[in-house]
Amino acid sequence: MTKIRVFVTGTGIISPIGRGFTETLNAIKQKKIGIRPLTLFPVPFDIPLPVGEILLTESYNTPRTHKLALIAAKEAVRNTEFPPDAIVLGTTTGGMDLSEKLIKEKNCNPDLYEYHSTGTVAEYIARELKCTGPVLTVSTACSSGTLAIKLAIELLRSGMAKTVLTGGADALCRLTYHGFNSLQLIDPDGAKPLDKDRKGMSIAEGAAMLLLTADAEPPDNAVAEILGAGLTCDAYHPASPHPEGLGASGAIKSALKDAGISNDDIDYVNLHGTGTNDNDSSEAKALNSVFTDKMPEVSSIKGACGHSLAAAGAIEAVISSFVIQEDIIPENVGLKNPDPELKLSPSLLKKSKINTVLSNSFGFGGNNASVVISEPEAHPGNAVFKKRKPLRVLCFTCITGAGNAEETYASLKSTGKCCGKVEIDHISKILPKNKLRRLKRLPKMVLSLAVNAQQNGNDVKPRSIYFGTGFGALSETYDFLDKLYESNEQFPSPTDFVGSVHNAPAGQASIWLGATGANITSTAGDYSFEQSLLCASLTSAEENDPMMVIGADEYHNVLTKILDRSSEPDSPSDGGGAFLLTHGEKSGLNIFVPFFEYAVDNKNIISSLMNRLGGVDRIKELFGAVFAGIPAYKRTAGKIQLSELRSEISYSIPYIEYRKFTGEFASASAVASVVAANCVNYGMVPSLSGNKEFDLNNKGILIIGFGDFITAIEIYK
């Protein structure tokens, strides 16, 4: 087997304590604190809360998160000649800082919300850097940046890329500033991680990127090596960590195992260390349960630079690489009285030989991620090439404007369509009402799909959950901002804030089903479900445990009209689909994502798609139909791409544009995949959207997405 090691060959960073290697390193040595009162937007208090705010001198015609991300990205690739093969980014705010201003002004021009979606940050970087490979976005609250690094590692190990630009970015905005304050998680005096008198965190902004390169030996420009990473979910509470740190310790152990080292090899732990009572206590218990013989040096940098949410894990990974290069341990800034109950001895600033660092990131929804970073020759990585394989389908289900799965299939057979806005009764009728009091439309939809899929799969319990959503929980986001503005920004809803994060529905599903493995929320607009399937095949490569992959989006009477430019106000649609999967291409139904590439300025993308699909002969042998997904907003470009594909395939095969029967919404491909799986099972395709019924002749269905991305899903027996 081919050995694949992952090296850091470039870094970029911008945070409240500095920009770039030299400025950041000097700030660490000088114990600089970048926390000061907020100035970005007015707040209805005499003294704004202290935040980690960055002074930006550059002028870009984009929201703030996009600006920060591009600054870090350009620095990370400054010494490279070619664009990265792929980009993987973690973010939670996307273009929210601009969108919330427009919403406050009641501006309903969809063109002004072009950069709202979290997925647009990575796409913006891809356009600027001319990257035409996979462009992936994950949004798992404060673990997003570290999770992005894990996905980047697996892209390299799978051979899908040789270089990946990865990291995280988030900007300050009203949603996060007021949201965390409503949860009483902000320390008005500034964060004091691990301090006995700690009162909370300091919200911040920033961005960091790492250029990762796959090679058998360290290249000349390698500054560090990523040995491995681990992911878990607490499956405990939407916003609070497990009190005993079980999920956190699981992520640490998984990272050490993936890295092929023991806990004794860790010289320094860069803590998540937010300064909240619950987080610091949970992380301390996790560390004490893992490092039973000898505790490494530990410290948190969040007292200095604040908690930059999705950017935090990436910032700390970049600083961990600085620690290795300079053999310097950052001081736990803000700490005066160490909490004896934590049983940790946070470090003072000092020089010390550091070969290997563990960096932790934990977030809402119980998402935990840990990464191991080392000096390139300290522990030669033992990772090998992992060929991605099809996933075996145990069962599937959907919910659409026509109702549940059975009602959807019946509607397709009788009318050829299943579009429409899902009735609320169809969403929650199989769920206990006493557990749904605080949940709104999207989490109810996801829970309904998850519970139904598990029941259809003979109550098989998934270990991991992968969720794809184009726009996340719109009801909670709108209600939070609406209440905020109605109260002159004085009385935000903590419940709506917790529910507004993109990964909240997946977190609810993990609690409901007891899924403590990886929990990944992908958000890439109209291609989010395909990305969630890709993430499942990448990060579950060595797990035999079942996994659930869900795609869903809700229609909101206000936000959908301005955010989703493919939506049809006169014919609203939403819904989703779910698959219970496991590993092993065996008899029965299989599903696989062989292709996911950015189409902008990618002239040879259709040829690349054909090559990845195995050429005309393989397509003719395996597939009896093509389901084509062309978002209405990209209809002109999508039709051209479809025409090019038909020319390449060059033989007669039925083509069905699935959005004509699913309706227009971001996760329509999830419903189309469930419909395709049902058709393959029965060997027939009903009369869909004006197409005549036809026999598949024991073949599968190929689902191709068109527009800004070209994606492919194979479903076959």
C-alpha positions in Angstrom: 0.0 0.0 0.0 1.2 3.5 -0.9 2.3 5.6 2.1 0.8 9.1 2.3 2.0 11.7 4.7 0.4 15.2 5.0 2.7 18.2 5.4 2.0 21.8 6.1 3.7 23.7 3.3 2.2 27.1 3.8 0.2 29.0 6.4 -1.8 32.2 6.6 -3.3 33.8 9.7 -5.2 37.0 10.7 -6.5 37.3 14.2 -7.0 40.0 16.9 -3.4 39.7 18.0 -1.7 39.9 14.6 -1.4 39.0 10.9 1.1 36.6 9.5 3.9 34.6 11.0 6.1 37.4 12.4 3.4 39.6 13.8 1.6 36.7 15.4 4.7 35.2 16.9 5.8 38.5 18.4 2.3 39.0 19.9 2.6 35.6 21.6 6.1 36.4 22.9 4.8 39.8 24.2 1.7 38.2 25.7 -0.4 40.7 23.7 -4.1 40.8 24.4 -6.3 41.6 21.4 -9.6 42.0 23.3 -11.2 45.5 23.4 -14.8 47.0 23.3 -16.7 46.4 20.1 -16.7 49.2 17.5 -18.0 47.4 14.3 -21.7 48.1 15.0 -23.6 50.1 17.6 -25.2 48.3 20.6 -27.8 49.6 23.0 -25.5 49.5 26.0 -23.4 52.2 27.5 -20.2 50.0 27.3 -20.0 47.4 24.5 -18.7 44.0 25.5 -15.1 43.3 24.9 -14.4 41.3 21.7 -11.5 40.2 19.5 -12.1 42.7 16.7 -9.6 43.1 13.8 -8.8 46.4 12.1 -9.1 45.9 8.4 -7.5 48.3 5.9 -8.2 46.3 2.8 -11.3 47.2 0.7 -13.3 44.3 -0.8 -16.8 44.2 -2.2 -17.7 41.3 0.0 -18.9 40.6 3.5 -16.3 40.6 6.3 -15.8 36.8 6.6 -14.9 36.6 3.0 -12.3 39.4 3.4 -10.7 37.7 6.3 -10.7 34.3 4.6 -9.0 35.7 1.4 -6.3 37.5 3.4 -5.3 34.2 5.1 -5.6 32.2 1.9 -3.4 34.5 -0.1 -0.7 34.3 2.6 -0.9 30.5 2.8 -0.3 30.1 -1.0 2.1 33.0 -1.5 5.0 30.8 -2.4 3.2 28.4 -4.6 3.1 28.4 -8.4 -0.2 26.6 -9.0 -3.7 26.7 -7.4 -4.5 24.2 -4.7 -6.3 21.0 -6.0 -9.1 21.5 -3.4 -10.3 23.9 -0.8 -12.0 22.8 2.5 -13.3 25.6 4.8 -15.1 25.8 8.1 -17.4 28.7 8.7 -20.5 29.6 10.6 -21.4 33.2 9.8 -20.8 33.3 6.0 -22.1 36.7 4.9 -24.3 37.2 7.9 -22.7 40.6 8.8 -24.1 42.1 5.6 -27.3 40.1 5.5 -28.4 41.1 9.0 -28.0 44.8 8.0 -30.1 44.3 4.9 -32.8 42.4 6.9 -32.9 45.2 9.4 -33.5 47.6 6.5 -36.2 45.2 5.2 -34.3 45.1 1.9 -35.6 42.2 -0.2 -33.4 42.5 -3.3 -32.0 38.9 -3.7 -29.0 40.2 -5.6 -27.7 41.9 -2.5 -27.6 38.6 -0.6 -25.3 36.9 -3.1 -22.7 36.2 -0.4 -25.0 35.2 2.4 -24.6 31.4 2.2 -21.8 29.9 4.3 -20.6 28.0 1.2 -19.9 31.2 -0.7 -16.8 31.9 1.4 -14.9 28.9 0.0 -16.3 29.5 -3.5 -15.1 33.1 -3.4 -11.6 31.9 -2.4 -11.7 29.2 -5.2 -12.5 31.9 -7.8 -9.8 34.2 -6.6 -7.2 31.4 -6.5 -8.4 29.6 -9.7 -9.1 26.3 -7.9 -11.3 24.0 -10.0 -11.3 20.9 -7.8 -13.5 20.0 -4.9 -14.6 23.1 -2.9 -16.1 21.9 0.4 -17.7 23.9 3.3 -18.5 22.5 6.7 -20.3 24.3 9.5 -20.2 22.5 12.8 -20.0 25.6 15.1 -16.7 26.1 16.9 -15.2 22.8 15.7 -15.6 23.8 12.1 -11.9 24.8 11.4 -10.5 21.6 12.9 -13.1 19.5 11.2 -12.1 21.1 7.8 -8.5 20.0 8.5 -9.7 16.4 9.1 -11.6 16.4 5.7 -8.5 17.9 4.0 -6.4 15.1 5.4 -8.8 12.5 4.0 -9.0 14.1 0.6 -5.2 13.8 0.4 -5.2 10.2 1.7 -7.9 9.2 -0.8 -5.9 10.5 -3.8 -8.6 13.0 -4.7 -6.1 15.8 -4.3 -2.3 16.3 -3.8 -2.6 19.8 -2.3 -5.5 21.2 -0.3 -6.0 24.6 1.2 -7.9 24.3 4.4 -8.9 26.3 7.4 -11.6 28.4 9.0 -13.0 31.9 8.9 -15.7 33.8 10.8 -16.4 37.5 11.3 -18.1 39.3 14.1 -21.8 40.0 13.6 -24.9 40.8 15.6 -26.1 37.2 15.5 -23.1 35.8 17.3 -22.4 38.9 19.5 -26.0 39.1 20.9 -26.5 35.3 20.7 -23.6 34.3 23.0 -24.5 37.2 25.3 -28.1 35.9 25.5 -26.7 32.6 26.8 -24.7 34.5 29.5 -21.5 33.0 28.1 -19.6 36.3 27.7 -17.1 37.5 30.4 -17.5 41.3 30.6 -13.9 41.6 31.8 -12.4 39.4 29.0 -12.0 35.6 29.0 -9.8 34.0 31.6 -9.5 30.3 30.5 -8.9 27.8 33.4 -9.2 30.5 36.0 -11.1 29.8 39.2 -13.0 33.1 38.7 -13.7 32.6 35.0 -17.1 33.9 33.8 -17.2 33.2 30.1 -15.7 33.7 26.7 -14.7 36.7 24.6 -16.3 36.5 21.1 -13.9 37.2 18.3 -13.2 37.0 14.6 -10.4 35.8 12.4 -9.2 33.4 9.7 -6.4 30.9 9.2 -5.4 28.7 6.4 -3.0 25.8 6.0 -1.7 24.6 2.6 -1.5 20.8 3.0 0.6 18.7 0.6 0.6 14.9 0.3 4.0 13.2 -0.1 5.9 10.2 1.1 8.7 12.3 2.5 8.9 15.9 3.8 9.2 18.4 1.0 11.8 21.2 1.4 9.1 23.7 2.3 7.4 21.6 5.0 7.0 23.5 8.3 5.0 20.8 10.1 3.2 17.5 9.6 -0.4 16.7 10.3 -0.3 13.2 11.7 -4.0 12.6 12.2 -7.3 13.9 13.5 -10.4 12.5 15.3 -14.1 13.4 15.4 -16.9 12.5 17.8 -20.3 13.8 19.0 -21.4 14.1 22.6 -25.1 13.3 21.6 -25.9 15.0 24.9 -27.1 18.6 24.6 -27.6 21.2 21.9 -25.3 23.7 23.5 -23.6 22.3 26.6 -20.6 19.8 26.5 -20.9 16.4 28.1 -20.1 17.1 31.8 -17.6 14.2 32.0 -15.9 15.1 28.7 -16.7 11.8 27.1 -17.0 13.1 23.6 -13.9 15.3 24.0 -11.8 12.4 25.3 -13.2 10.2 22.4 -12.0 12.8 19.8 -8.6 13.0 21.5 -8.2 9.2 21.5 -9.4 8.9 17.9 -6.8 11.6 16.8 -4.0 9.8 18.6 -5.0 6.5 17.0 -5.3 8.1 13.5 -1.8 9.7 14.1 -0.3 6.3 15.1 1.2 7.6 18.3 0.6 7.3 22.0 -0.5 9.9 24.5 3.1 10.0 25.8 4.2 11.4 22.5 2.3 14.7 23.0 4.5 17.5 24.3 1.9 20.3 24.3 -1.9 20.6 24.2 -3.5 23.7 22.7 -6.7 23.7 24.6 -10.1 24.7 23.2 -10.2 26.6 26.5 -12.9 29.1 26.0 -13.2 30.3 29.6 -16.7 29.2 30.2 -17.3 27.1 33.3 -18.8 24.1 31.5 -16.3 23.9 28.6 -13.1 24.2 30.7 -14.4 21.7 33.2 -15.4 19.2 30.4 -12.1 19.5 28.6 -10.1 19.2 31.8 -11.9 15.9 32.6 -11.2 14.6 29.1 -7.5 15.4 29.4 -7.2 13.9 32.8 -8.9 10.7 31.5 -6.5 10.4 28.5 -3.2 11.5 30.0 -3.3 9.4 33.2 0.5 9.1 33.7 1.9 12.4 32.7 0.1 15.6 31.6 1.7 17.5 28.7 2.2 21.2 28.8 -1.2 22.9 28.3 -2.5 26.4 27.6 -5.3 28.3 25.9 -4.7 31.3 23.6 -8.3 32.5 23.8 -7.6 34.8 26.7 -5.3 36.7 24.2 -7.2 36.5 21.0 -10.8 35.5 22.0 -12.9 32.8 20.5 -13.3 33.2 16.8 -15.8 30.3 16.4 -15.2 28.4 13.1 -11.8 30.1 12.7 -10.6 29.1 16.2 -9.4 25.6 15.4 -7.6 26.7 12.2 -6.0 29.7 14.0 -4.8 27.3 16.8 -3.6 24.8 14.2 -1.5 27.5 12.5 -0.2 28.7 15.9 0.6 25.1 16.8 2.8 24.9 13.7 4.5 28.1 15.0 5.0 26.4 18.4 6.8 23.5 16.7 8.9 25.8 14.5 10.0 28.1 17.3 9.9 25.7 20.3 7.8 28.2 22.3 4.8 27.5 24.5 2.2 30.3 24.5 1.1 31.6 27.9 -2.4 31.1 29.2 -3.2 34.8 29.0 -5.8 36.1 31.5 -5.1 33.4 34.1 -4.5 34.6 37.6 -5.9 32.0 39.9 -5.8 28.4 38.4 -8.9 26.4 39.2 -7.7 23.5 41.4 -10.7 21.4 40.5 -9.5 21.2 36.8 -6.3 19.5 37.9 -4.3 21.2 35.2 -1.2 23.4 35.4 -1.5 26.0 32.6 1.8 27.0 31.0 3.6 30.3 31.4 5.4 31.6 28.3 8.6 29.7 27.9 11.0 28.0 25.5 10.7 24.3 25.4 11.4 21.6 22.8 8.1 20.8 21.2 7.9 18.0 18.7 4.2 17.1 18.8 1.1 19.2 19.6 -2.5 18.2 20.2 -5.1 20.9 19.3 -8.7 20.6 20.5 -11.9 22.2 19.2 -15.4 21.6 20.5 -18.7 23.2 19.5 -22.5 23.5 19.8 -24.3 20.3 18.9 -21.7 18.3 20.8 -19.3 18.4 17.9 -15.7 17.5 18.9 -12.6 17.6 16.8 -8.9 17.1 17.7 -5.8 17.2 15.5 -2.2 16.1 16.0 0.5 18.2 14.5 4.2 17.4 14.6 7.7 18.4 13.5 8.1 16.7 10.1 10.7 14.2 11.2 9.4 13.6 14.8 6.9 10.8 14.0 7.0 9.7 10.3 3.3 9.3 9.5 2.0 5.8 9.0 -1.1 6.7 7.0 -1.6 4.9 3.7 -3.7 5.5 0.6 -7.4 4.9 1.2 -9.4 4.1 -1.9 -13.0 5.4 -1.5 -15.5 2.7 -2.1 -19.3 2.8 -2.6 -21.5 2.7 0.5 -24.1 0.0 0.9 -27.7 1.2 1.3 -29.6 -0.3 4.2 -32.7 1.8 3.8 -33.9 5.2 2.7 -36.8 7.6 3.1 -37.9 11.1 2.2 -40.4 13.8 3.0 -41.8 16.1 0.3 -44.7 18.4 -0.5 -46.6 15.2 -1.2 -46.0 13.8 2.3 -43.9 10.9 3.6 -42.1 8.4 1.5 -45.1 6.2 0.7 -47.2 9.3 -0.1 -44.4 10.7 -2.2 -44.0 7.5 -4.3 -47.8 7.4 -4.8 -47.9 11.0 -5.9 -45.1 10.4 -8.4 -46.9 7.4 -9.9 -50.2 9.3 -10.2 -49.0 12.9 -11.1 -45.3 12.6 -11.9 -44.5 15.2 -9.2 -43.9 15.5 -5.4 -43.2 19.2 -5.2 -44.7 21.6 -2.7 -44.1 22.9 0.8 -44.2 20.1 3.4 -47.3 20.2 5.6 -46.2 20.5 9.3 -48.3 17.5 10.3 -46.3 15.3 7.9 -43.1 16.5 9.4 -43.7 15.6 13.0 -46.5 13.0 13.1 -44.1 10.1 13.9 -42.4 12.1 16.7 -43.4 12.4 20.3 -45.0 15.8 20.7 -43.6 16.4 24.2 -40.0 16.4 22.8 -40.7 18.9 20.0 -41.9 22.0 22.0 -38.9 24.2 21.2 -38.1 22.8 17.7 -39.1 24.6 14.5 -39.4 23.5 11.0 -36.0 22.2 9.8 -34.9 20.3 13.0 -38.4 18.6 13.0 -37.9 17.7 9.4 -34.4 16.2 10.0 -35.6 14.3 13.1 -38.6 12.9 11.2 -36.2 11.7 8.4 -33.7 10.3 10.9 -36.3 8.4 13.0 -38.1 7.1 9.9 -34.9 5.9 8.3 -33.9 4.1 11.5 -37.3 2.4 11.8 -37.1 1.3 8.1 -33.7 -0.1 8.8 -35.0 -2.4 11.5 -33.9 0.0 14.2 -30.2 -0.2 13.2 -28.4 2.5 15.2 -26.1 4.8 13.2 -22.8 5.7 14.7 -22.2 8.8 12.6 -24.5 11.5 11.1 -23.8 13.5 8.0 -26.1 16.4 7.2 -26.3 18.5 4.1 -28.3 21.8 4.0 -28.1 24.8 1.7 -29.3 27.4 4.1 -29.7 25.8 7.5 -32.5 26.7 10.0 -34.1 29.7 8.5 -37.0 29.9 10.9 -34.7 30.2 13.9 -32.4 32.7 12.2 -35.3 34.9 11.1 -37.0 34.8 14.5 -33.8 35.6 16.3 -33.1 38.7 14.2 -36.7 39.7 14.2 -37.0 39.7 18.0 -33.6 41.4 18.2 -34.6 44.3 16.0 -38.1 44.6 17.6 -36.5 45.0 21.0 -33.9 47.5 19.8 -31.3 44.8 20.1 -31.9 44.3 23.8 -33.8 41.0 24.1 -32.5 38.3 21.7 -33.7 34.7 22.0 -31.1 32.3 23.3 -33.3 29.3 22.1 -33.4 30.7 18.6 -29.7 31.5 18.6 -28.8 27.9 19.5 -31.2 26.6 16.9 -29.9 29.0 14.2 -26.5 27.3 13.8 -26.3 25.1 10.7 -25.4 21.9 12.5 -28.2 22.2 15.1 -30.6 19.8 13.3 -27.8 17.2 13.0 -27.0 17.7 16.7 -30.6 17.0 17.6 -30.6 13.9 15.5 -27.4 12.7 17.2 -29.1 13.1 20.6 -32.3 11.4 19.5 -30.5 8.4 18.0 -27.5 8.3 20.4 -25.0 8.7 17.5 -21.6 9.5 19.1 -19.3 9.1 16.0 -18.6 11.8 13.5 -21.3 14.5 13.1 -20.6 16.6 10.0 -22.9 19.3 8.6 -22.0 20.3 5.0 -23.3 23.5 3.4 -22.7 24.0 -0.2 -25.9 25.5 -1.5 -27.6 23.3 -4.1 -24.8 20.7 -3.8 -24.9 20.2 0.0 -26.4 16.7 0.0 -23.8 15.5 -2.5 -21.1 16.9 -0.3 -22.5 15.2 2.8 -22.3 11.9 0.9 -18.7 12.6 0.0 -17.8 13.5 3.6 -19.3 10.2 4.7 -17.2 8.2 2.2 -14.1 10.1 3.3 -14.3 10.1 7.1 -15.9 6.8 7.7 -13.5 4.8 5.5 -12.4 2.4 8.3 -15.7 2.2 10.2 -18.0 -0.8 9.9 -20.6 0.9 11.9 -23.7 2.2 10.1 -24.0 5.9 9.2 -26.9 8.2 8.3 -26.7 10.8 5.5 -29.5 13.4 5.4 -30.2 16.3 3.2 -32.9 18.8 4.0 -33.9 22.5 3.6 -37.0 24.4 4.7 -39.0 27.0 2.8 -39.3 30.3 4.8 -41.8 32.9 3.6 -39.3 35.7 3.9 -35.8 34.4 3.8 -36.1 31.8 1.1 -37.3 34.4 -1.4 -34.2 36.5 -0.9 -31.5 33.9 -0.2 -32.4 31.1 -2.7 -32.5 32.6 -6.2 -33.8 29.4 -7.6 -36.9 29.4 -5.3 -40.4 29.9 -6.8 -42.5 32.1 -4.6 -45.7 31.1 -6.4 -44.8 27.4 -6.0 -42.8 27.0 -2.8 -41.1 23.6 -2.2 -39.0 22.0 0.5 -38.2 18.6 2.0 -35.4 16.2 2.3 -34.1 12.7 2.1 -32.2 10.3 4.3 -30.1 7.1 3.7 -29.0 4.6 6.3 -25.6 3.3 5.0 -22.8 1.0 5.8 -19.5 -0.1 4.1 -19.1 -2.9 1.6 -20.1 -3.1 -2.0 -22.3 -6.2 -1.8 -25.5 -7.5 -3.3 -28.2 -4.9 -2.9 -28.2 -1.2 -3.4 -25.0 0.9 -3.5 -24.4 4.7 -3.6 -21.3 6.6 -4.4 -20.1 10.1 -5.2 -17.3 9.8 -7.8 -17.1 13.4 -8.8 -17.4 16.8 -7.1 -15.7 19.8 -8.8 -16.1 23.5 -9.0 -17.3 24.5 -12.5 -16.4 28.2 -12.6 -13.6 28.6 -15.2 -13.2 24.8 -15.4 -13.2 24.4 -19.2 -12.6 20.6 -19.1 -15.0 19.7 -16.4 -17.3 17.5 -18.5 -14.3 15.6 -19.8 -13.1 15.1 -16.3 -16.5 13.9 -15.2 -16.6 11.3 -18.0 -13.1 10.1 -17.1 -14.1 9.8 -13.4 -17.3 7.9 -14.4 -15.2 5.4 -16.3 -16.2 6.4 -19.8 -19.1 5.7 -22.1 -18.8 1.9 -21.9 -19.1 1.8 -18.1 -22.0 4.3 -18.1 -23.8 2.2 -20.7 -23.2 -1.0 -18.8 -24.3 0.3 -15.3 -26.9 3.0 -15.8 -30.3 3.0 -17.4 -31.2 6.7 -16.8 -29.7 10.1 -15.9 -31.4 12.4 -13.3 -30.2 15.9 -14.1 -30.3 18.6 -11.4 -30.3 22.1 -12.9 -31.1 24.9 -10.3 -33.4 27.5 -11.9 -30.9 30.2 -11.1 -28.3 28.4 -13.2 -30.6 27.1 -15.9 -28.7 28.7 -18.9 -25.3 27.4 -17.8 -26.7 24.1 -16.6 -28.4 23.5 -20.0 -25.1 24.0 -21.8 -23.3 21.6 -19.4 -26.1 19.0 -19.9 -25.8 19.4 -23.6 -22.1 18.8 -23.4 -22.6 15.7 -21.3 -25.2 14.3 -23.7 -22.7 14.8 -26.5 -20.0 13.0 -24.6 -22.2 10.0 -23.7 -23.2 9.8 -27.4 -25.9 7.1 -27.1 -29.6 7.2 -26.3 -30.3 7.2 -22.5 -33.3 8.8 -20.8 -32.6 12.1 -19.1 -35.0 13.5 -16.4 -34.6 16.9 -14.9 -35.5 16.1 -11.4 -36.2 19.6 -10.1 -39.3 19.5 -12.3 -40.8 16.8 -10.0 -39.1 17.8 -6.7 -39.6 21.5 -6.9 -36.8 24.1 -6.4 -35.0 24.0 -3.1 -31.3 23.5 -2.1 -31.5 19.9 -1.0 -33.7 18.7 -3.9 -30.9 16.2 -4.8 -31.5 14.3 -1.6 -35.1 13.7 -2.6 -34.1 12.9 -6.2 -31.6 10.3 -4.8 -34.3 8.6 -2.7 -36.6 8.5 -5.7 -33.8 7.1 -7.8 -33.0 4.5 -5.2 -36.6 3.4 -5.1 -36.7 3.2 -8.9 -33.6 1.1 -9.0 -35.0 -1.2 -6.4 -38.2 -1.8 -8.5 -36.5 -1.7 -11.8 -38.9 0.9 -13.2 -39.0 4.7 -13.6 -42.6 6.1 -13.4 -43.8 8.9 -15.6 -41.9 11.8 -14.0 -42.6 15.4 -15.1 -44.0 14.4 -18.5 -41.5 11.6 -19.3 -43.0 8.2 -20.1 -42.6 5.2 -17.7 -39.7 3.0 -18.7 -37.8 -0.1 -17.6 -34.3 0.3 -16.2 -33.3 -3.2 -17.5 -31.6 -4.1 -14.2 -29.4 -1.0 -14.3 -28.8 1.9 -12.0 -29.4 5.6 -12.1 -26.8 8.4 -12.5 -27.6 11.6 -10.8 -25.7 14.6 -12.1 -25.8 18.1 -10.6 -25.1 21.1 -12.9 -24.4 24.8 -12.4 -21.6 26.3 -10.3 -20.5 22.7 -9.5 -20.7 19.5 -11.4 -21.4 16.6 -9.1 -22.3 12.9 -9.6 -24.1 10.3 -7.5 -24.2 6.7 -8.7 -27.0 4.4 -7.4 -26.9 0.9 -8.7 -27.2 -2.8 -7.6 
